[in-house]
Amino acid sequence: MQIDLVAVIVDEYDPAIEFFTGTLGFDLIEDSPSLTNDGRPKRWVVVRPPGAQTGVLLARADGERQSAAMGDQVAGRVGFFLRVDDFEATYRRMVAAGVTFVREPRTESYGRVAVFLDVAGNRWDLLGAARAGRPG
């Protein structure tokens, strides 16, 4: 068993694709035309980090309820966790690309962490190994 996809509600597909692929470096796995349950056009858009098995379904908000949940899918908590091999380089690249960090990097027992917002306003942890010579 494995988790195949998690959905992130977004305002529009193309800016979300650009954020996840251009800014975060994810791969665009699929971008196909599809239909809503009542027959309106939509797209099936899946991105995922290189080499990862679990992907992110970029789901355009459909209606007031979904629009209201955009950016607050997990009630203000960090709901998504992106582990990287080189925390410092990834953090610097993301800052240079204009990613909003709401918590600066810190070292915890499990490694380095900083909290950033995705294109829709959801909170993510950027995670990496603890730096050598620093308490973990």
Secondary structure, 3 states (H helix, E strand, C coil): CCCCEEEEEECCHHHHHHHHHHHCCCEEEEEEEEECCCCCEEEEEEEECCCCCCEEEEEECCCHHHHHHCCCCCCCCEEEEEECCCHHHHHHHHHHCCCCEEEEEEEECCEEEEEEECCCCCEEEEEECCCCCCCC
